[in-house]
Amino acid sequence: MTSLSVEMLAADPVEPITSAGHAQLGIAVLAGIAVIVLLITKFKVHAFLALTIGSLALGAFAGAPLDKAIASFTTGLGSTVAGVGVLIALGAILGKLLADSGGADQIVDTILAKAGKSGGRAMPWAMVLIASVIGLPLFFEVGIVLLIPVVLMVAKRGNYSLMRIGIPALAGLSVMHGLIPPHPGPLVAIDAVKANLGVTLALGVLVAIPTVIIAGPLFSKVAARWVDVAPPEKMIPQRPSEDLEKRPGFGVTVATVLLPVVMMLAKALVDIVVDDPDATVQRVFDVVGSPLIALLAAVLVGMFTLGRAAGFTKERLSTTVEKSLAPIAGVLMIVGAGGGFKQTLIDVGVGQMILDFSEDWSIPALLLAWLIAVAIRLATGSATVATISAAGLVAPLAADMSTSHAALLVLAIGAGSLFFSHVNDAGFWLVKEYFGLDVGQTVKTWSVMETIISVVALGFVLLLSLVL
């Protein structure tokens, strides 16, 4: 589930790096994934090395020349780190500023005071609401790095189950990413099938609300019984080591965290209202609302509203930034290697193989769209790749559809694109590392949650298709 697939999808499709047939490609995919899982689970190989070896094994089984397989992996790793790595780093800096200044404490203490009055029962609902609002204009990765410090601190400080708090937050982010414009997948799918953006947004919210409730607060009860882990100490923003004379207020702290959200939402609104790539105002907001600029602005503003407000000197600010980057080095490399594996899958022609198989399927359009998106999601790991590929394939089916059914076609594709995130998805590794889980625990929580979102959303889409 990565935001950097947008540019990749805009490019013309490239020739596969192998001439392997469908049977050989299918075996290669299974073999590549099996190598990764075995290396991590049985031989305890670090995930970065396992993903690297698994990518090369995939290329070898698919009959790709070794130099081209290496090039595919390094290209995918590089583009993932370039697109996601900087955002993770900026998010880590902002999180450290929040923690060291006492701003994160202020947020957590306020949330605990409000939701804690219910004996903790309202906490999962509070987390899913916060994640859904923040996740509306944000790429999934950005939402994760902004929310994780709060999730971990609430779980630790309030002595809550990490899964009981974390799953609702992840569900809120994921549902927004897959179903609701202005996320890139839904937007491009809307364009591909010529759906109405306003109708799609309205129906998307209608589907998203019950879906996020079922996959978030309700499923988190089960997930907490399946996986009982403590928040990883290395990822928890610590209370300031020394007593601060003062700490930022709740309002200014929340405003600082929401600054990138507002900037990106403003860009999305301008894109919708102006709808002219050559217009000056849209070009300005394309820059202002880019994730890089938005998060960078939040970090710079946070140095004053958080750091200086807590009495930090210039040297202390510099030290805070430096210390924020060390813990995320491992996460960054694992996520990058996941991107390399995904790119290798795409370059050997797995996505095209799935599209070829799907051409002869004779089933209802909404279910067909969902199944195609599911197959591409499982093969490539990218929700956005799955959304765009499936939308392009089923777009002719929308020609005779009503406005509401064309919108439901977009939502069916989006739902399929979220199905069962596993080892070839960068989001899988982000969740695993941030929450301190092993591969099996990540599958039982994150992967199952994604599957629930996908299936439940499809159910509501099909239900709406009967009444609209």
N, C-alpha and C positions, 0 to 999 in steps of 0.2 A: 504494500500500500504506500506508494511513494509519490510525492508531488512532482518529482522531476521527470515523470513520464510524459508530461504534456508536450514538451519540446520534441521528445523522441517520437511521439505519435504524429506530430505535424509533418515529419519528414516522410519521404516516399519509402515504401517498403524496400528492403534490400534483399539481394539473393542470399539464400542460406549458404553457410560455409561448408556444407556437406551435401552429398547427393543421396544420402541414405533414404530408404523407403520408410513408409509409415511404421511397419513392424519393428524395424531396427531402431527408429526414433523412440517408439514406445518403450522398448527394452532399455534404451539408453537413459531415458528419464527415470525409470524405476531404479536402475542401477546407480545413477548419480545420487538420488535421494537416499538410497539404502547405504551407500558409502558414508554419506554425511551423518546419518543417524547412528550407524554402527561405530564410527570413529568417536562420536561424542558420548554415546551412552555406554558402550562396552569398553572402549580403549581409553576413555577419558581424555581424548585429544581436545585441545582448545578449539572453540568454535571457529575462530578465524582460520586456523590451519585446516580444520575439517571441511569448511566451505571451499577453501582454495583447492584442496585435493579432490573434493567431490566435483567441482567444476571441470577440472582437467579430466577426471574419470568420465564425466558425461560426454565431453568432446571426443574422447578416445572411443567410447562405446558407439557414438554416433558416426564414427569414421571421419571426423574432421581432422585436417592437418593440425599437428601440435602447435605450430606457430600461430595459426588462426584461432585456435581455442584459447591460447594464452592472450592473444590480442582482444578477444571478446571479453574474457574475464577482467583484464586490466582496464578496458574501456568502461565496463559496467561499474567496477570498483571506483574508478576515477570520477565518473559522472555522479555516482551516489554520494561520494564524499564531498564533491563540489556543490551538489545541490542540497544535501541534508547536513553534511558535516559542519558547515559554517553556522547553520541554524541551531544545531545541537550545542555548539560552542557558545554562541550568543545567549542561548537559553540557560546554559550552565552559569554564565557570568551573572545574568540577571537573578538567577536563583541564589547564587552566593551573596549577592548584594542584599537580596531580601533577607537571607538568613543572618548575615553578620550585622546588619543594621538593626535587627529586631523587627523588621517589617513583616517577615513571615510569621513570627510569633504573634504579632498583632492580628493577622488574618486568622490564624489557627485559634487563638484564644477567643476571638469574636465568634467564629463558627461554632466552636465547642460550647460557648455560653448560650448561643441561640438554639442550636439543634440539640444540645445536651439536656435541655429542659424536658425533652420527651423520653429521657432515659436512654438516648442513643438511637432510638428507633427511626428518628427522622434523618440521621446522618447519611445513609445511602441515598435517600431522596434528595438531600441537599447537594450531594456530590454529583448526581446525575443532572440536576438542574444547572449547576455551575458549569459542568463540562459541556452540556448542550448549548448553552448561551455562548461560552467562549469558543466552542468548536464550530459555530455557525460560519464564520468567515475564514477560519484557520485551516491550513493543511494539517493533516493528522500528526505529523512529526512535531510541528510547532506547538500544537496543543499539548502533546505529551510532555515536552520539555518545560512548558509553562505550568502544567498542573501537577506533575510528579512530586515536586517538593512539598506542595500543599497536601497531597494524598498521603505521602509518607509521614509527614509531621502530624497530621490528624490521627493516623493509625497509631503512631507511637505515643503521642501525648495523651490521647483519649483511651489508649489500651483497647483499640478496636481490631478486629480481624482485618489483615491487609486486603484480603480478597473481598471482604464485605464492603470496604470503602473503595478499593481500586477498580473492581469490575464495573460498578455503575459509572465511574468517571470514564473508563475506556469505552463503555457502550455508548455514552453520550457523544464522545468524539467520533467513534466509528460510524454511527448512524448518520451523523451530519455529513461525514466525508463521502459516504456512498449514495445518499439519497437526495441531499438538499443542495440546489444551486445557492451560492456561487462557487461551489467546489468544481474543480476542472472536469472531472468525469461526467457528472450530470449536465454541466453546461454544454460540453461537446456532444453528448448524446442527444440533448435537446435540439441542437443544430442539425445533427445527422438525420434525425427522424422528422424534422420540421415540426416539433411540438411547441405548444405555447408555454413560455417561461412562467408566466403568472399562474396558469392552471397547474403546471407541474410543481411549482413551489407550494401551492395550496394543498394539493393532493399529497405531496411529499411530507408535509408537516402532519397531515392527517394519518399517514402510514407510520411516520417516525415516532409519534407520541406513544401509541401502545407497544410498538416494537421495542423502544428503548426502556420502557417500564418492565417488560417481560425479560429482556436480555440483561438488564441492569440490576435494579434492586431485587427483583424476584429471583433471578438466576444466581445472584451473588450469595444468597443463603445456601444454595447447594454447593457452589464453588468453595465457599468457606469451610464446608465439611470435607470436601475432597482434598483440598490443599490448605494446610494450616502452617503458614510461614510467618516469621517475624520480618518487619521491614529491614532491608539490608543496611547495616550501620554506615557503610561507606557512602551510601547514596542519600542518607538523611541529612538535610541541612541542620547543623548543630546550633544550639543557642550560642550567642556571643560569649567568647571565653572570658571577657571582662564585663563588669557592670557598666552599662551605658547610662549616661546622664539622662538621656531621653531616647525615645524611639519614634519612628514616623507614625503618624496617625493612621487609622484604618482607611479613611477616605483617600488620602494621598497615596497610600500603598496600593490600594485597589486600582486607583486611576493610573498608576504607573504600570501595573501588570496589564491593564486593559488597553493601554495606549496602542500597542501593535494590533490589537483586535479592532479598535476603532479605525486605525489607518487602513487596514486591509478591507474592512467593511465599506469604508468610503470609496475605495477603488472599485469594489464590486458594484456599488450603487451607481457610480459615474459610468462604468462600462455599460450598465443596463439602460440608464437614462439617456446618455449621449449617443452611445452605439456608433461612434465614428472614430476609427483608429487614428485618423489624421488630425482630429481636433486637438487643439493645444491643451485644453483642460483634461482630456482623457489621457494624453501623453504624460502630463504632469502627474496625474494620479496613478498611472501605471508605474511610475518610479516611486512615488511616495508610498504607495500601498503594496510594493513588493515585499515578500517576507523578510528579505535581507535588510532592506532599509528600515522597515517597521521595527524589527527586533533590535537593530543597531540603535535606532532612535530611543527605544525603551531603555537600553543599557546606558546611553549617554544621559538621558533624563534621570534615570535611577541613581546615577552617581551623585546627583544633587538632591533629589527628593528623598532618597534613602540614605546614601552614604554621608553626604555633608550634613543632612538633617540630624544624623546620629553623632555628629562631631568628628567624622573621619578626616584625617589629614590626607594630603596627596599621596604620601608614602603608604598609608594604610589602604587607600583605594587601590593602588597598584598591587599591593600584596594580595588583596582580596581577589582581583582579577586573575593573578598568577595561580593562586591556589584552587581556583574554580575549574581549571582546565585539566588537571591531572586525573581526577576520577573518571572523566569521560573518554580518555584515550582508548581504553579497551573496547568500550561500547562503539566508538566511532569505527574502529577497524572491523569489528564483527558486522556492523551494519553495512559497511562498504563491501565486505566479502559477500554478503547476501545479495547486494546489487550486482556483483560480478557473476554470481551463479545465475541470477535472473537473466542477465544479458546473454549468457552462454546459451540458456534455454531458447531464448528468442532467436539468436543467430543461427542455431542449428536447424531451425524451421519448425519447432514444436507448435508455436501458435498457428502457423499456416496449416499444419497437419490437423489441428482441432477444427479449424474452419472448413477444411475439405471434408472431414467426416460429417459435419453438421448439415451440409447442403442437402442431403437426402432424407433428413429427419422430417417425418410427417406428423406434426403435433401442433396444438394451438399456438398462436403467435407469441402470447405472453409467456407461456411455459417454455417455448423454444428459445426465446430471448434469454430467459433465466438460465437454461441449461447450457447454452453456448457460453455465456459469461462465466458460469461455474467452471466449465472445462478449461477455459483460458486462464481463469484465476488460479486453478490448481496447477496448471502447467507453468505459468510464468511468475506467479506470486504477486503480480501488480494489479490492484483493483482498477486503476485508471486504464491500463492496457486492456484489461478484460472489458471494461465499459465501452471503450471506443471501438475495439474490434467487433464486439457483439452488435453495437449500434450500427456500424457500417454494414454488417451482414444482413440484419433484419430491417434496415431502413425501407426497402421497397414494400414491406408488408404494411407500413404505416400510411401508404398513399390513400387507401380507402377507409382509413379509420376516422372516427369522430375525434374532436379535440381532446376530450377526456381520455379516450382510449390510447391516443398517441402519447399523452402524458404518462399513463399507466405503463406503456411499453418502456419508456425511459426508466421508470421506477423498478420494473421487473429486471431490467438490465443491471441497474445499480445494486439491487438486492443480490443478484447472482455474483456480482463482482466482489462481494464480501465473504463468500463461502469459504470456510475452513482454511484460514491462514496457517501456513506451516513453514518449513525450513527455508523455502525460497522467497519468503516475504521479509523485507527489511523491518516491517512493523513487528513481526514475530520476535526478532532478535532485540529490538528496542524494549519490548515489554519484558522479555526474559531477563535482560541485564538490569534494567531499572528496578524490577521487583525482586531480583535475587532468586529467580526460579531455575530449576533444571529443565531440560527439554520436555520430559514427561509431564511435569507440573504445568508448563506453559501450554501444552496441548490440551490438558484437562480443564484449563481455565480460559485462557485467551482464545484458543482455536475453537473450543466448543461454543464460547460466547459469540464468536463471529458466525458460526454455523447457525446458531439460534436466530441471530439478527437476520441472516439471509433467508431462512425458511419462514420465519414469522412474517417478515416484510412481504415475501411472495404470497403468503396466505391472505394478508390484508389487501394486496393488489388484486388478486383473483376475486376476492369478495367484493371489492369496489367495482370490478368489471361487470359483475352481475346486476348491480343496481344503477349504474350510470349509463 
